[in-house]
Amino acid sequence: MGEKLKIGDSFPSMTLNLVGGGNVTLPDELQSDFAVVLFYRGHW
């Protein structure tokens, strides 16, 4: 398990698969200085 982000830390760069297809690279493709990232595990 990775380390938790602390106040002032930058969000680590990662590429995620989107449910509808394609992918998104965070934080490079964010349109704002502030965002909420929600990870949903889906159905087991």
mmCIF entry with sequence, helices, sheets and N, C-alpha, C, O atoms, coordinates in Angstrom:
data_MODEL
# 
_entry.id   MODEL 
# 
_entity.id                         1 
_entity.type                       polymer 
_entity.pdbx_number_of_molecules   1 
# 
_entity_poly.entity_id                      1 
_entity_poly.type                           'polypeptide(L)' 
_entity_poly.nstd_linkage                   no 
_entity_poly.nstd_monomer                   no 
_entity_poly.pdbx_seq_one_letter_code       MGEKLKIGDSFPSMTLNLVGGGNVTLPDELQSDFAVVLFYRGHW 
_entity_poly.pdbx_seq_one_letter_code_can   MGEKLKIGDSFPSMTLNLVGGGNVTLPDELQSDFAVVLFYRGHW 
_entity_poly.pdbx_strand_id                 A 
# 
loop_
_entity_poly_seq.entity_id 
_entity_poly_seq.num 
_entity_poly_seq.mon_id 
_entity_poly_seq.hetero 
1 1  MET n 
1 2  GLY n 
1 3  GLU n 
1 4  LYS n 
1 5  LEU n 
1 6  LYS n 
1 7  ILE n 
1 8  GLY n 
1 9  ASP n 
1 10 SER n 
1 11 PHE n 
1 12 PRO n 
1 13 SER n 
1 14 MET n 
1 15 THR n 
1 16 LEU n 
1 17 ASN n 
1 18 LEU n 
1 19 VAL n 
1 20 GLY n 
1 21 GLY n 
1 22 GLY n 
1 23 ASN n 
1 24 VAL n 
1 25 THR n 
1 26 LEU n 
1 27 PRO n 
1 28 ASP n 
1 29 GLU n 
1 30 LEU n 
1 31 GLN n 
1 32 SER n 
1 33 ASP n 
1 34 PHE n 
1 35 ALA n 
1 36 VAL n 
1 37 VAL n 
1 38 LEU n 
1 39 PHE n 
1 40 TYR n 
1 41 ARG n 
1 42 GLY n 
1 43 HIS n 
1 44 TRP n 
# 
_struct_asym.id          A 
_struct_asym.entity_id   1 
# 
_struct_sheet.id               AA1 
_struct_sheet.type             ? 
_struct_sheet.number_strands   2 
_struct_sheet.details          ? 
# 
_struct_sheet_order.sheet_id     AA1 
_struct_sheet_order.range_id_1   1 
_struct_sheet_order.range_id_2   2 
_struct_sheet_order.offset       ? 
_struct_sheet_order.sense        anti-parallel 
# 
loop_
_struct_sheet_range.sheet_id 
_struct_sheet_range.id 
_struct_sheet_range.beg_label_comp_id 
_struct_sheet_range.beg_label_asym_id 
_struct_sheet_range.beg_label_seq_id 
_struct_sheet_range.pdbx_beg_PDB_ins_code 
_struct_sheet_range.end_label_comp_id 
_struct_sheet_range.end_label_asym_id 
_struct_sheet_range.end_label_seq_id 
_struct_sheet_range.pdbx_end_PDB_ins_code 
_struct_sheet_range.beg_auth_comp_id 
_struct_sheet_range.beg_auth_asym_id 
_struct_sheet_range.beg_auth_seq_id 
_struct_sheet_range.end_auth_comp_id 
_struct_sheet_range.end_auth_asym_id 
_struct_sheet_range.end_auth_seq_id 
AA1 1 MET A 14 ? ASN A 17 ? MET A 14 ASN A 17 
AA1 2 ASN A 23 ? LEU A 26 ? ASN A 23 LEU A 26 
# 
loop_
_atom_site.group_PDB 
_atom_site.id 
_atom_site.type_symbol 
_atom_site.label_atom_id 
_atom_site.label_alt_id 
_atom_site.label_comp_id 
_atom_site.label_asym_id 
_atom_site.label_entity_id 
_atom_site.label_seq_id 
_atom_site.pdbx_PDB_ins_code 
_atom_site.Cartn_x 
_atom_site.Cartn_y 
_atom_site.Cartn_z 
_atom_site.occupancy 
_atom_site.B_iso_or_equiv 
_atom_site.pdbx_formal_charge 
_atom_site.auth_seq_id 
_atom_site.auth_comp_id 
_atom_site.auth_asym_id 
_atom_site.auth_atom_id 
_atom_site.pdbx_PDB_model_num 
ATOM 1   N N  . MET A 1 1  ? 0.847   -1.177  0.000   1.00 0.00 ? 1  MET A N  1 
ATOM 2   C CA . MET A 1 1  ? 0.000   0.000   0.000   1.00 0.00 ? 1  MET A CA 1 
ATOM 3   C C  . MET A 1 1  ? 0.886   1.231   0.000   1.00 0.00 ? 1  MET A C  1 
ATOM 4   O O  . MET A 1 1  ? 1.894   1.278   0.705   1.00 0.00 ? 1  MET A O  1 
ATOM 5   N N  . GLY A 1 2  ? 0.512   2.224   -0.787  1.00 0.00 ? 2  GLY A N  1 
ATOM 6   C CA . GLY A 1 2  ? 1.293   3.444   -0.892  1.00 0.00 ? 2  GLY A CA 1 
ATOM 7   C C  . GLY A 1 2  ? 1.127   4.348   0.324   1.00 0.00 ? 2  GLY A C  1 
ATOM 8   O O  . GLY A 1 2  ? 0.309   4.088   1.207   1.00 0.00 ? 2  GLY A O  1 
ATOM 9   N N  . GLU A 1 3  ? 1.912   5.400   0.347   1.00 0.00 ? 3  GLU A N  1 
ATOM 10  C CA . GLU A 1 3  ? 1.837   6.360   1.443   1.00 0.00 ? 3  GLU A CA 1 
ATOM 11  C C  . GLU A 1 3  ? 0.688   7.345   1.214   1.00 0.00 ? 3  GLU A C  1 
ATOM 12  O O  . GLU A 1 3  ? 0.323   7.639   0.075   1.00 0.00 ? 3  GLU A O  1 
ATOM 13  N N  . LYS A 1 4  ? 0.131   7.845   2.305   1.00 0.00 ? 4  LYS A N  1 
ATOM 14  C CA . LYS A 1 4  ? -0.939  8.838   2.233   1.00 0.00 ? 4  LYS A CA 1 
ATOM 15  C C  . LYS A 1 4  ? -0.356  10.177  1.798   1.00 0.00 ? 4  LYS A C  1 
ATOM 16  O O  . LYS A 1 4  ? 0.798   10.494  2.087   1.00 0.00 ? 4  LYS A O  1 
ATOM 17  N N  . LEU A 1 5  ? -1.180  10.960  1.094   1.00 0.00 ? 5  LEU A N  1 
ATOM 18  C CA . LEU A 1 5  ? -0.780  12.322  0.752   1.00 0.00 ? 5  LEU A CA 1 
ATOM 19  C C  . LEU A 1 5  ? -0.876  13.191  1.997   1.00 0.00 ? 5  LEU A C  1 
ATOM 20  O O  . LEU A 1 5  ? -1.778  13.025  2.817   1.00 0.00 ? 5  LEU A O  1 
ATOM 21  N N  . LYS A 1 6  ? 0.048   14.103  2.124   1.00 0.00 ? 6  LYS A N  1 
ATOM 22  C CA . LYS A 1 6  ? 0.030   15.048  3.231   1.00 0.00 ? 6  LYS A CA 1 
ATOM 23  C C  . LYS A 1 6  ? -0.327  16.427  2.690   1.00 0.00 ? 6  LYS A C  1 
ATOM 24  O O  . LYS A 1 6  ? -0.289  16.649  1.479   1.00 0.00 ? 6  LYS A O  1 
ATOM 25  N N  . ILE A 1 7  ? -0.668  17.338  3.564   1.00 0.00 ? 7  ILE A N  1 
ATOM 26  C CA . ILE A 1 7  ? -0.979  18.706  3.160   1.00 0.00 ? 7  ILE A CA 1 
ATOM 27  C C  . ILE A 1 7  ? 0.197   19.265  2.371   1.00 0.00 ? 7  ILE A C  1 
ATOM 28  O O  . ILE A 1 7  ? 1.341   19.213  2.823   1.00 0.00 ? 7  ILE A O  1 
ATOM 29  N N  . GLY A 1 8  ? -0.095  19.801  1.189   1.00 0.00 ? 8  GLY A N  1 
ATOM 30  C CA . GLY A 1 8  ? 0.939   20.392  0.349   1.00 0.00 ? 8  GLY A CA 1 
ATOM 31  C C  . GLY A 1 8  ? 1.547   19.427  -0.655  1.00 0.00 ? 8  GLY A C  1 
ATOM 32  O O  . GLY A 1 8  ? 2.265   19.859  -1.557  1.00 0.00 ? 8  GLY A O  1 
ATOM 33  N N  . ASP A 1 9  ? 1.277   18.113  -0.523  1.00 0.00 ? 9  ASP A N  1 
ATOM 34  C CA . ASP A 1 9  ? 1.796   17.138  -1.481  1.00 0.00 ? 9  ASP A CA 1 
ATOM 35  C C  . ASP A 1 9  ? 1.089   17.290  -2.815  1.00 0.00 ? 9  ASP A C  1 
ATOM 36  O O  . ASP A 1 9  ? -0.084  17.661  -2.862  1.00 0.00 ? 9  ASP A O  1 
ATOM 37  N N  . SER A 1 10 ? 1.790   17.009  -3.888  1.00 0.00 ? 10 SER A N  1 
ATOM 38  C CA . SER A 1 10 ? 1.182   16.991  -5.218  1.00 0.00 ? 10 SER A CA 1 
ATOM 39  C C  . SER A 1 10 ? 0.536   15.645  -5.459  1.00 0.00 ? 10 SER A C  1 
ATOM 40  O O  . SER A 1 10 ? 1.006   14.623  -4.960  1.00 0.00 ? 10 SER A O  1 
ATOM 41  N N  . PHE A 1 11 ? -0.556  15.644  -6.235  1.00 0.00 ? 11 PHE A N  1 
ATOM 42  C CA . PHE A 1 11 ? -1.221  14.398  -6.591  1.00 0.00 ? 11 PHE A CA 1 
ATOM 43  C C  . PHE A 1 11 ? -0.297  13.618  -7.512  1.00 0.00 ? 11 PHE A C  1 
ATOM 44  O O  . PHE A 1 11 ? 0.231   14.189  -8.467  1.00 0.00 ? 11 PHE A O  1 
ATOM 45  N N  . PRO A 1 12 ? -0.085  12.335  -7.258  1.00 0.00 ? 12 PRO A N  1 
ATOM 46  C CA . PRO A 1 12 ? 0.819   11.548  -8.115  1.00 0.00 ? 12 PRO A CA 1 
ATOM 47  C C  . PRO A 1 12 ? 0.228   11.352  -9.512  1.00 0.00 ? 12 PRO A C  1 
ATOM 48  O O  . PRO A 1 12 ? -0.988  11.249  -9.670  1.00 0.00 ? 12 PRO A O  1 
ATOM 49  N N  . SER A 1 13 ? 1.085   11.302  -10.506 1.00 0.00 ? 13 SER A N  1 
ATOM 50  C CA . SER A 1 13 ? 0.641   11.102  -11.878 1.00 0.00 ? 13 SER A CA 1 
ATOM 51  C C  . SER A 1 13 ? 0.204   9.652   -12.066 1.00 0.00 ? 13 SER A C  1 
ATOM 52  O O  . SER A 1 13 ? 0.923   8.727   -11.688 1.00 0.00 ? 13 SER A O  1 
ATOM 53  N N  . MET A 1 14 ? -0.995  9.455   -12.660 1.00 0.00 ? 14 MET A N  1 
ATOM 54  C CA . MET A 1 14 ? -1.494  8.107   -12.930 1.00 0.00 ? 14 MET A CA 1 
ATOM 55  C C  . MET A 1 14 ? -2.477  8.148   -14.084 1.00 0.00 ? 14 MET A C  1 
ATOM 56  O O  . MET A 1 14 ? -3.158  9.151   -14.301 1.00 0.00 ? 14 MET A O  1 
ATOM 57  N N  . THR A 1 15 ? -2.544  7.053   -14.821 1.00 0.00 ? 15 THR A N  1 
ATOM 58  C CA . THR A 1 15 ? -3.508  6.905   -15.912 1.00 0.00 ? 15 THR A CA 1 
ATOM 59  C C  . THR A 1 15 ? -4.536  5.875   -15.490 1.00 0.00 ? 15 THR A C  1 
ATOM 60  O O  . THR A 1 15 ? -4.188  4.762   -15.097 1.00 0.00 ? 15 THR A O  1 
ATOM 61  N N  . LEU A 1 16 ? -5.822  6.255   -15.573 1.00 0.00 ? 16 LEU A N  1 
ATOM 62  C CA . LEU A 1 16 ? -6.921  5.407   -15.131 1.00 0.00 ? 16 LEU A CA 1 
ATOM 63  C C  . LEU A 1 16 ? -7.833  5.062   -16.296 1.00 0.00 ? 16 LEU A C  1 
ATOM 64  O O  . LEU A 1 16 ? -8.072  5.898   -17.169 1.00 0.00 ? 16 LEU A O  1 
ATOM 65  N N  . ASN A 1 17 ? -8.347  3.831   -16.316 1.00 0.00 ? 17 ASN A N  1 
ATOM 66  C CA . ASN A 1 17 ? -9.330  3.422   -17.321 1.00 0.00 ? 17 ASN A CA 1 
ATOM 67  C C  . ASN A 1 17 ? -10.698 3.954   -16.927 1.00 0.00 ? 17 ASN A C  1 
ATOM 68  O O  . ASN A 1 17 ? -11.084 3.885   -15.760 1.00 0.00 ? 17 ASN A O  1 
ATOM 69  N N  . LEU A 1 18 ? -11.435 4.490   -17.908 1.00 0.00 ? 18 LEU A N  1 
ATOM 70  C CA . LEU A 1 18 ? -12.782 4.983   -17.662 1.00 0.00 ? 18 LEU A CA 1 
ATOM 71  C C  . LEU A 1 18 ? -13.799 3.893   -17.940 1.00 0.00 ? 18 LEU A C  1 
ATOM 72  O O  . LEU A 1 18 ? -13.582 3.049   -18.809 1.00 0.00 ? 18 LEU A O  1 
ATOM 73  N N  . VAL A 1 19 ? -14.904 3.902   -17.212 1.00 0.00 ? 19 VAL A N  1 
ATOM 74  C CA . VAL A 1 19 ? -15.932 2.878   -17.343 1.00 0.00 ? 19 VAL A CA 1 
ATOM 75  C C  . VAL A 1 19 ? -16.477 2.816   -18.772 1.00 0.00 ? 19 VAL A C  1 
ATOM 76  O O  . VAL A 1 19 ? -16.685 1.723   -19.299 1.00 0.00 ? 19 VAL A O  1 
ATOM 77  N N  . GLY A 1 20 ? -16.708 3.957   -19.402 1.00 0.00 ? 20 GLY A N  1 
ATOM 78  C CA . GLY A 1 20 ? -17.273 3.997   -20.746 1.00 0.00 ? 20 GLY A CA 1 
ATOM 79  C C  . GLY A 1 20 ? -16.253 3.801   -21.851 1.00 0.00 ? 20 GLY A C  1 
ATOM 80  O O  . GLY A 1 20 ? -16.591 3.911   -23.030 1.00 0.00 ? 20 GLY A O  1 
ATOM 81  N N  . GLY A 1 21 ? -15.020 3.514   -21.493 1.00 0.00 ? 21 GLY A N  1 
ATOM 82  C CA . GLY A 1 21 ? -13.952 3.350   -22.476 1.00 0.00 ? 21 GLY A CA 1 
ATOM 83  C C  . GLY A 1 21 ? -13.008 4.534   -22.443 1.00 0.00 ? 21 GLY A C  1 
ATOM 84  O O  . GLY A 1 21 ? -13.376 5.614   -21.981 1.00 0.00 ? 21 GLY A O  1 
ATOM 85  N N  . GLY A 1 22 ? -11.822 4.344   -22.918 1.00 0.00 ? 22 GLY A N  1 
ATOM 86  C CA . GLY A 1 22 ? -10.808 5.386   -22.909 1.00 0.00 ? 22 GLY A CA 1 
ATOM 87  C C  . GLY A 1 22 ? -10.120 5.448   -21.561 1.00 0.00 ? 22 GLY A C  1 
ATOM 88  O O  . GLY A 1 22 ? -10.283 4.564   -20.721 1.00 0.00 ? 22 GLY A O  1 
ATOM 89  N N  . ASN A 1 23 ? -9.351  6.501   -21.369 1.00 0.00 ? 23 ASN A N  1 
ATOM 90  C CA . ASN A 1 23 ? -8.655  6.675   -20.103 1.00 0.00 ? 23 ASN A CA 1 
ATOM 91  C C  . ASN A 1 23 ? -8.440  8.148   -19.823 1.00 0.00 ? 23 ASN A C  1 
ATOM 92  O O  . ASN A 1 23 ? -8.663  8.995   -20.688 1.00 0.00 ? 23 ASN A O  1 
ATOM 93  N N  . VAL A 1 24 ? -8.010  8.444   -18.620 1.00 0.00 ? 24 VAL A N  1 
ATOM 94  C CA . VAL A 1 24 ? -7.729  9.815   -18.205 1.00 0.00 ? 24 VAL A CA 1 
ATOM 95  C C  . VAL A 1 24 ? -6.419  9.792   -17.425 1.00 0.00 ? 24 VAL A C  1 
ATOM 96  O O  . VAL A 1 24 ? -6.166  8.875   -16.644 1.00 0.00 ? 24 VAL A O  1 
ATOM 97  N N  . THR A 1 25 ? -5.592  10.804  -17.645 1.00 0.00 ? 25 THR A N  1 
ATOM 98  C CA . THR A 1 25 ? -4.336  10.921  -16.922 1.00 0.00 ? 25 THR A CA 1 
ATOM 99  C C  . THR A 1 25 ? -4.468  12.033  -15.896 1.00 0.00 ? 25 THR A C  1 
ATOM 100 O O  . THR A 1 25 ? -4.716  13.190  -16.236 1.00 0.00 ? 25 THR A O  1 
ATOM 101 N N  . LEU A 1 26 ? -4.299  11.663  -14.640 1.00 0.00 ? 26 LEU A N  1 
ATOM 102 C CA . LEU A 1 26 ? -4.386  12.633  -13.543 1.00 0.00 ? 26 LEU A CA 1 
ATOM 103 C C  . LEU A 1 26 ? -2.996  12.942  -13.041 1.00 0.00 ? 26 LEU A C  1 
ATOM 104 O O  . LEU A 1 26 ? -2.150  12.047  -13.032 1.00 0.00 ? 26 LEU A O  1 
ATOM 105 N N  . PRO A 1 27 ? -2.721  14.143  -12.631 1.00 0.00 ? 27 PRO A N  1 
ATOM 106 C CA . PRO A 1 27 ? -3.590  15.314  -12.625 1.00 0.00 ? 27 PRO A CA 1 
ATOM 107 C C  . PRO A 1 27 ? -3.508  16.137  -13.906 1.00 0.00 ? 27 PRO A C  1 
ATOM 108 O O  . PRO A 1 27 ? -4.075  17.228  -13.975 1.00 0.00 ? 27 PRO A O  1 
ATOM 109 N N  . ASP A 1 28 ? -2.812  15.630  -14.921 1.00 0.00 ? 28 ASP A N  1 
ATOM 110 C CA . ASP A 1 28 ? -2.560  16.399  -16.146 1.00 0.00 ? 28 ASP A CA 1 
ATOM 111 C C  . ASP A 1 28 ? -3.827  16.878  -16.852 1.00 0.00 ? 28 ASP A C  1 
ATOM 112 O O  . ASP A 1 28 ? -3.830  17.969  -17.422 1.00 0.00 ? 28 ASP A O  1 
ATOM 113 N N  . GLU A 1 29 ? -4.897  16.093  -16.827 1.00 0.00 ? 29 GLU A N  1 
ATOM 114 C CA . GLU A 1 29 ? -6.109  16.439  -17.571 1.00 0.00 ? 29 GLU A CA 1 
ATOM 115 C C  . GLU A 1 29 ? -7.173  17.143  -16.727 1.00 0.00 ? 29 GLU A C  1 
ATOM 116 O O  . GLU A 1 29 ? -8.287  17.356  -17.205 1.00 0.00 ? 29 GLU A O  1 
ATOM 117 N N  . LEU A 1 30 ? -6.859  17.499  -15.510 1.00 0.00 ? 30 LEU A N  1 
ATOM 118 C CA . LEU A 1 30 ? -7.821  18.239  -14.681 1.00 0.00 ? 30 LEU A CA 1 
ATOM 119 C C  . LEU A 1 30 ? -7.941  19.664  -15.198 1.00 0.00 ? 30 LEU A C  1 
ATOM 120 O O  . LEU A 1 30 ? -6.954  20.273  -15.609 1.00 0.00 ? 30 LEU A O  1 
ATOM 121 N N  . GLN A 1 31 ? -9.149  20.184  -15.173 1.00 0.00 ? 31 GLN A N  1 
ATOM 122 C CA . GLN A 1 31 ? -9.422  21.524  -15.684 1.00 0.00 ? 31 GLN A CA 1 
ATOM 123 C C  . GLN A 1 31 ? -9.385  22.595  -14.600 1.00 0.00 ? 31 GLN A C  1 
ATOM 124 O O  . GLN A 1 31 ? -9.569  23.774  -14.901 1.00 0.00 ? 31 GLN A O  1 
ATOM 125 N N  . SER A 1 32 ? -9.154  22.217  -13.359 1.00 0.00 ? 32 SER A N  1 
ATOM 126 C CA . SER A 1 32 ? -9.248  23.138  -12.241 1.00 0.00 ? 32 SER A CA 1 
ATOM 127 C C  . SER A 1 32 ? -8.098  22.898  -11.268 1.00 0.00 ? 32 SER A C  1 
ATOM 128 O O  . SER A 1 32 ? -7.453  21.850  -11.295 1.00 0.00 ? 32 SER A O  1 
ATOM 129 N N  . ASP A 1 33 ? -7.854  23.874  -10.417 1.00 0.00 ? 33 ASP A N  1 
ATOM 130 C CA . ASP A 1 33 ? -6.835  23.708  -9.380  1.00 0.00 ? 33 ASP A CA 1 
ATOM 131 C C  . ASP A 1 33 ? -7.322  22.809  -8.251  1.00 0.00 ? 33 ASP A C  1 
ATOM 132 O O  . ASP A 1 33 ? -6.514  22.273  -7.493  1.00 0.00 ? 33 ASP A O  1 
ATOM 133 N N  . PHE A 1 34 ? -8.647  22.639  -8.133  1.00 0.00 ? 34 PHE A N  1 
ATOM 134 C CA . PHE A 1 34 ? -9.238  21.824  -7.075  1.00 0.00 ? 34 PHE A CA 1 
ATOM 135 C C  . PHE A 1 34 ? -10.134 20.754  -7.699  1.00 0.00 ? 34 PHE A C  1 
ATOM 136 O O  . PHE A 1 34 ? -10.853 21.027  -8.660  1.00 0.00 ? 34 PHE A O  1 
ATOM 137 N N  . ALA A 1 35 ? -10.092 19.549  -7.158  1.00 0.00 ? 35 ALA A N  1 
ATOM 138 C CA . ALA A 1 35 ? -10.916 18.463  -7.685  1.00 0.00 ? 35 ALA A CA 1 
ATOM 139 C C  . ALA A 1 35 ? -11.114 17.403  -6.609  1.00 0.00 ? 35 ALA A C  1 
ATOM 140 O O  . ALA A 1 35 ? -10.365 17.332  -5.634  1.00 0.00 ? 35 ALA A O  1 
ATOM 141 N N  . VAL A 1 36 ? -12.130 16.590  -6.809  1.00 0.00 ? 36 VAL A N  1 
ATOM 142 C CA . VAL A 1 36 ? -12.383 15.430  -5.954  1.00 0.00 ? 36 VAL A CA 1 
ATOM 143 C C  . VAL A 1 36 ? -12.222 14.198  -6.832  1.00 0.00 ? 36 VAL A C  1 
ATOM 144 O O  . VAL A 1 36 ? -12.811 14.120  -7.910  1.00 0.00 ? 36 VAL A O  1 
ATOM 145 N N  . VAL A 1 37 ? -11.438 13.246  -6.380  1.00 0.00 ? 37 VAL A N  1 
ATOM 146 C CA . VAL A 1 37 ? -11.242 11.999  -7.118  1.00 0.00 ? 37 VAL A CA 1 
ATOM 147 C C  . VAL A 1 37 ? -11.899 10.891  -6.304  1.00 0.00 ? 37 VAL A C  1 
ATOM 148 O O  . VAL A 1 37 ? -11.537 10.657  -5.151  1.00 0.00 ? 37 VAL A O  1 
ATOM 149 N N  . LEU A 1 38 ? -12.864 10.214  -6.911  1.00 0.00 ? 38 LEU A N  1 
ATOM 150 C CA . LEU A 1 38 ? -13.599 9.152   -6.238  1.00 0.00 ? 38 LEU A CA 1 
ATOM 151 C C  . LEU A 1 38 ? -13.271 7.825   -6.903  1.00 0.00 ? 38 LEU A C  1 
ATOM 152 O O  . LEU A 1 38 ? -13.455 7.665   -8.110  1.00 0.00 ? 38 LEU A O  1 
ATOM 153 N N  . PHE A 1 39 ? -12.790 6.884   -6.122  1.00 0.00 ? 39 PHE A N  1 
ATOM 154 C CA . PHE A 1 39 ? -12.508 5.545   -6.628  1.00 0.00 ? 39 PHE A CA 1 
ATOM 155 C C  . PHE A 1 39 ? -13.645 4.639   -6.174  1.00 0.00 ? 39 PHE A C  1 
ATOM 156 O O  . PHE A 1 39 ? -13.885 4.481   -4.977  1.00 0.00 ? 39 PHE A O  1 
ATOM 157 N N  . TYR A 1 40 ? -14.337 4.051   -7.133  1.00 0.00 ? 40 TYR A N  1 
ATOM 158 C CA . TYR A 1 40 ? -15.473 3.178   -6.842  1.00 0.00 ? 40 TYR A CA 1 
ATOM 159 C C  . TYR A 1 40 ? -15.097 1.773   -7.276  1.00 0.00 ? 40 TYR A C  1 
ATOM 160 O O  . TYR A 1 40 ? -14.789 1.543   -8.446  1.00 0.00 ? 40 TYR A O  1 
ATOM 161 N N  . ARG A 1 41 ? -15.119 0.838   -6.350  1.00 0.00 ? 41 ARG A N  1 
ATOM 162 C CA . ARG A 1 41 ? -14.666 -0.513  -6.669  1.00 0.00 ? 41 ARG A CA 1 
ATOM 163 C C  . ARG A 1 41 ? -15.647 -1.286  -7.540  1.00 0.00 ? 41 ARG A C  1 
ATOM 164 O O  . ARG A 1 41 ? -15.275 -2.313  -8.109  1.00 0.00 ? 41 ARG A O  1 
ATOM 165 N N  . GLY A 1 42 ? -16.873 -0.829  -7.660  1.00 0.00 ? 42 GLY A N  1 
ATOM 166 C CA . GLY A 1 42 ? -17.859 -1.508  -8.480  1.00 0.00 ? 42 GLY A CA 1 
ATOM 167 C C  . GLY A 1 42 ? -18.394 -2.753  -7.834  1.00 0.00 ? 42 GLY A C  1 
ATOM 168 O O  . GLY A 1 42 ? -18.432 -2.858  -6.608  1.00 0.00 ? 42 GLY A O  1 
ATOM 169 N N  . HIS A 1 43 ? -18.809 -3.702  -8.649  1.00 0.00 ? 43 HIS A N  1 
ATOM 170 C CA . HIS A 1 43 ? -19.444 -4.934  -8.156  1.00 0.00 ? 43 HIS A CA 1 
ATOM 171 C C  . HIS A 1 43 ? -18.393 -6.041  -8.031  1.00 0.00 ? 43 HIS A C  1 
ATOM 172 O O  . HIS A 1 43 ? -17.563 -6.218  -8.922  1.00 0.00 ? 43 HIS A O  1 
ATOM 173 N N  . TRP A 1 44 ? -18.436 -6.768  -6.940  1.00 0.00 ? 44 TRP A N  1 
ATOM 174 C CA . TRP A 1 44 ? -17.537 -7.908  -6.745  1.00 0.00 ? 44 TRP A CA 1 
ATOM 175 C C  . TRP A 1 44 ? -18.152 -9.056  -7.417  1.00 0.00 ? 44 TRP A C  1 
ATOM 176 O O  . TRP A 1 44 ? -17.592 -10.152 -7.403  1.00 0.00 ? 44 TRP A O  1 
# 
